[in-house]
Structures are given as structure tokens and as C-alpha cells.
Amino acid sequence: MRRLSRRNFLVGSSAAVSMGVSGKLKVIVAGGHPGDPEYGCGGTVARYSDLGHDVTLLYLNRGEKGCPGQTPKACSTTRVSEAQRACEILKAHARFADQTDGEAVVDQTHYDAFRRLLEAENPDIVFTQWPIDNHRDHRATSTLVYDAWFHMKKRSALYYYEVSDGEDTLLFHPTDYVDITPTEARKRAACYAHASQSPDRFYSLQSQVTRFRGIESGHPQAEAFIRHPQSSAKFLL
């Protein structure tokens, strides 16, 4: 790991050693819908899994309202299958928090349920969506993760990621970058596994984001993150 103007860049698997990462990490990437974690940080997920770490993509819902012309039940089946295929490509696990697409609830009951779910995973590092976002499910995911992290005594590292910057995520000013050039093809394949979700359109947009972040960080393509200021920095590759 090398540092430039307070920003960290992934320079290869040796970075894990230089940051004191040893043994198998538990990595959680939370997103509102199937596809959000893949688009936001699929390249980073692939880098963790390639190093032998245990990665789970935690979806707030099953995306059951995201298939025009399909019933919610049929859409849920489609999107769960797509998420499982995407996770196979990234060598990750899929888990669902059982909320409803477009109807995210943030209250005491759901705070407690989400905290129990995250506690059961016992992560070393958590990635979640940036809270300033145009989609309510993305905002809810961020809030639920933050509350769980806070009540878990902030013992895991916490990073925020972006999706469709400018369309969903807003006011995102990265503190850290990960070079995804070696894993961009797998990220693309994982995103295209979500065939019901217009990947030609959305991957094109996300690719513009990763290329721009690459320009910022000195790589062909990079994913960008904001580290919570009270979070440990040692587990980001």
C-alpha cells in the first residue's frame, strides 16, 4: 500500500500484508437490491475473494418490483437467481435481509433485525451504500448498516461505496481507491448476470465512473470509497 495525498491505492495482493491483514477476513457488502454491490464494488469483491477471504453480498430486498411485466413473485425468483449467479462469478455468498423492494422500513424492529443479521456474520469489514442517494432503499441500507455498526461498538471497518454516480449516489468525495483493473472483467460478468436489469445501460454508466476514479487514482479503472472517520483503515486491500 502506498499513500498519495491522504488517499490509499491498491497496488497488488502484497498490500494486504503491508496493512497487517493476516488470516481470513469476513467481508460484508450491503446493498439495497441485487446488483447494487456488484456494480458499486464488484471488482473489489473479486480481489478479496481471490485472496481467499470470505465475502457475502447482503441484499436488503429481492428486487421484486424491478421486472416490468412480471409479478413480484416471479421477479423475485428471477432476481435471486441472477444474484446467486453473480455471486458465483465473484466467488462470494448471497444473503437477503427480507425487506420489500421500494418499501424499505427503518424503525426499531428493523434496526434490531438487521443488527442481529450483521452480528451473526461477525464481519471484519463492511461496505455499504453512501447515504446521500436518490433511492430510498439505498438510503435505508446505509442507515441500517450504520446503526448496526454503531451498536456493535464500531469493531469492524466501515466503508461507503457509490453506484451510478450522479444518478443515484450524490456528493461522493472518495478517501480511498482500489485498483480493479485485474478484476474488471469478472465485475462486468457479475453485473451482466443481472440480465433483467438492463446491464448494457447501467454497466456503461458504472464503467464511466470506474474509469474516472482510475484517472483520479492513477489506474486504468478503480473503485472509490469513503472511510468512516472512526473506522479502522487496516482491512482495505
Secondary structure, 3 states (H helix, E strand, C coil): CEEECCEEECCCCHHHHHCCCCCCCEEEEEECCCCHHHHHHHHHHHHHHHCCCEEEEEEEECCCCCCCCCCHHHHHHHHHHHHHHHHHHHCCEEEEEEECCCCCCCCHHHHHHHHHHHHHHCCCEEEEECCCECCHHHHHHHHHHHHHHHHCCCCCEEEEECCCCCCCECCCCCCEEEECHHHHHHHHHHHHCCHHHCHHHHHHHHHHHHHHHHHHHCCCCEEEEEECCCCCCCCCC
